[in-house]
Amino acid sequence: MDKILIIGACGQLGTELTLKLRAMKGRDSVVATDLQNEPPKIVGDGPYEPLNILDSDRFHEILSTHDIKEVYHLAAILSAKGEDNPKFAWKLNMESLLTVLEAGRNKVKKIYWPSSIAVFGKDTPKENVPQKTIMNPDTVYGISKLAGERWCEYYFQKYGVDVRSLRYPGLIGYKAMPGGGTTDYAVHVFHKAIARESYECFIEEGTVLPMMYMEDAVRATIELMEAPIDQVKVRSSYNLAAMSFSPMSITTEIRKHYPDFKITFVPDYRQKIANSWPASIDDSEARADWGWRHEYGLPELVETMIGHLKDTIVVS
Ligand SMILES: NC(=O)c1ccc[n+]([C@@H]2O[C@H](COP(=O)([O-])OP(=O)(O)OC[C@H]3O[C@@H](n4cnc5c(N)ncnc54)[C@H](O)[C@@H]3O)[C@@H](O)[C@H]2O)c1
């Protein structure tokens, strides 16, 4: 079986993708990498190598040592964090992608690289954004993801590199905490409700954004990577959708389980980013080309998150 490398394996998505791929392909077929010397316990059961992806010599050394044939490149600076240091966000997000795409011209046979709804901006239609539309992102993160999409298509067309990509909405999971995105509130809110604490939300109550439960995102990623090559017709990045909700609508759903849960809304700089993003996404091309179907809507998401977190969070 072809060996897989995951870059950024200790992050919110990487943790869950590593666990799933190891369960499917066997522990030793999936090499996890991230900045830290030791992985957290949850991804510790299998091969792990420390890697700063800006060190391309070390990346190539790991590719050879483990005879890697597939790379999932997840390391990035996300939307909110990127605004603190735009030049570094651009450097990390772009240089690392080009390093991985170059490897696709040689020994690596298949690459996965995630894009985001952050590629859209305030000129984009708000509802049911089509696959091809006006983009004009406003954040350095969105600019880097849009440029990254263009590089992916370029490497596919010019060099035949089999790189595949999804424009994820905000991702919500219970296994790892989020790493500095604008939709992080939708994870924090569960931890506060279950701990019986109140929550000060940094996004306004009525701001609707596209969201997805992590299990759906991981399944979409693996289904796209395993789709026959002729079914992968979009080589920039596929629109992907499951549900859309606002901070108030997720609170209403959480209150069905925790009726006393209190939330206040104190928007900060992340509100401006959220305002520039669409409310809903048309992912009909992913559904038609390789059969994408989401499983989790808002009630299922809330029930599942609470079910998993309620025994692990200390009630204050
Ligand atoms: N989480 C979301 O809601 C979301 C939405 C859209 C797209 N995405 C994309 O999915 C990918 C994964 O996101 P995530 O939420 O897991 O992010 P995260 O911040 O939780 O994880 C990123 C991981 O990359 C690692 N990393 C950072 N710099 C690195 C470097 N120089 N070398 C190696 N590793 C490095 C970090 O240590 C971290 O573990 C990113 O490309 C992100 O843009 C995420």
The ligand as an SDF file (V2000), in Angstrom:
LIG
                    3D

 44 48  0  0  0  0  0  0  0  0999 V2000
  -10.5120   24.3760   10.7540 N   0  0  0  0  0  0  0  0  0  0  0  0
  -11.2800   24.9750    9.8520 C   0  0  0  0  0  0  0  0  0  0  0  0
  -12.4040   25.4110   10.1360 O   0  0  0  0  0  0  0  0  0  0  0  0
  -10.8000   25.0880    8.4200 C   0  0  0  0  0  0  0  0  0  0  0  0
  -11.6550   25.6580    7.4660 C   0  0  0  0  0  0  0  0  0  0  0  0
  -11.1960   25.8050    6.1580 C   0  0  0  0  0  0  0  0  0  0  0  0
   -9.9380   25.3420    5.7980 C   0  0  0  0  0  0  0  0  0  0  0  0
   -9.1320   24.7900    6.7570 N   0  0  0  0  0  0  0  0  0  0  0  0
   -7.7810   24.3680    6.3420 C   0  0  0  0  0  0  0  0  0  0  0  0
   -7.5080   23.0460    6.8040 O   0  0  0  0  0  0  0  0  0  0  0  0
   -6.1230   22.9420    7.1530 C   0  0  0  0  0  0  0  0  0  0  0  0
   -6.0010   22.4370    8.5720 C   0  0  0  0  0  0  0  0  0  0  0  0
   -6.6450   23.3650    9.4310 O   0  0  0  0  0  0  0  0  0  0  0  0
   -6.7350   23.1320   10.9970 P   0  0  0  0  0  0  0  0  0  0  0  0
   -8.0080   23.7410   11.4470 O   0  0  0  0  0  0  0  0  0  0  0  0
   -6.4190   21.7480   11.3550 O   0  0  0  0  0  0  0  0  0  0  0  0
   -5.5640   24.1070   11.4860 O   0  0  0  0  0  0  0  0  0  0  0  0
   -4.7590   24.0660   12.8570 P   0  0  0  0  0  0  0  0  0  0  0  0
   -4.1770   25.4270   13.0710 O   0  0  0  0  0  0  0  0  0  0  0  0
   -5.5860   23.4490   13.9230 O   0  0  0  0  0  0  0  0  0  0  0  0
   -3.5860   23.0410   12.5060 O   0  0  0  0  0  0  0  0  0  0  0  0
   -2.5110   23.3720   11.6720 C   0  0  0  0  0  0  0  0  0  0  0  0
   -1.3310   22.5380   12.1020 C   0  0  0  0  0  0  0  0  0  0  0  0
   -0.2210   22.9120   11.2940 O   0  0  0  0  0  0  0  0  0  0  0  0
    0.9170   22.9660   12.1110 C   0  0  0  0  0  0  0  0  0  0  0  0
    1.9250   23.8660   11.5400 N   0  0  0  0  0  0  0  0  0  0  0  0
    1.9440   25.2200   11.5790 C   0  0  0  0  0  0  0  0  0  0  0  0
    3.0560   25.6830   11.0010 N   0  0  0  0  0  0  0  0  0  0  0  0
    3.7520   24.6030   10.5660 C   0  0  0  0  0  0  0  0  0  0  0  0
    4.9820   24.4380    9.9100 C   0  0  0  0  0  0  0  0  0  0  0  0
    5.7630   25.4910    9.5890 N   0  0  0  0  0  0  0  0  0  0  0  0
    5.3990   23.1860    9.6070 N   0  0  0  0  0  0  0  0  0  0  0  0
    4.6480   22.1130    9.9520 C   0  0  0  0  0  0  0  0  0  0  0  0
    3.4680   22.2040   10.5980 N   0  0  0  0  0  0  0  0  0  0  0  0
    3.0360   23.4430   10.9120 C   0  0  0  0  0  0  0  0  0  0  0  0
    0.4210   23.4710   13.4570 C   0  0  0  0  0  0  0  0  0  0  0  0
    1.3220   23.1220   14.5110 O   0  0  0  0  0  0  0  0  0  0  0  0
   -0.9270   22.7820   13.5670 C   0  0  0  0  0  0  0  0  0  0  0  0
   -0.8570   21.5700   14.2780 O   0  0  0  0  0  0  0  0  0  0  0  0
   -5.5140   24.3140    6.9210 C   0  0  0  0  0  0  0  0  0  0  0  0
   -4.8940   24.3580    5.6600 O   0  0  0  0  0  0  0  0  0  0  0  0
   -6.6940   25.2390    6.9360 C   0  0  0  0  0  0  0  0  0  0  0  0
   -6.4690   26.3870    6.1660 O   0  0  0  0  0  0  0  0  0  0  0  0
   -9.5320   24.6520    8.0510 C   0  0  0  0  0  0  0  0  0  0  0  0
  1  2  1  0
  2  3  2  0
  2  4  1  0
  4  5  1  0
  4 44  2  0
  5  6  2  0
  6  7  1  0
  7  8  2  0
  8  9  1  0
  8 44  1  0
  9 10  1  0
  9 42  1  0
 10 11  1  0
 11 12  1  0
 11 40  1  0
 12 13  1  0
 13 14  1  0
 14 15  2  0
 14 16  1  0
 14 17  1  0
 17 18  1  0
 18 19  2  0
 18 20  1  0
 18 21  1  0
 21 22  1  0
 22 23  1  0
 23 24  1  0
 23 38  1  0
 24 25  1  0
 25 26  1  0
 25 36  1  0
 26 27  1  0
 26 35  1  0
 27 28  2  0
 28 29  1  0
 29 30  1  0
 29 35  2  0
 30 31  1  0
 30 32  2  0
 32 33  1  0
 33 34  2  0
 34 35  1  0
 36 37  1  0
 36 38  1  0
 38 39  1  0
 40 41  1  0
 40 42  1  0
 42 43  1  0
M  CHG  2   8   1  16  -1
M  END
$$$$
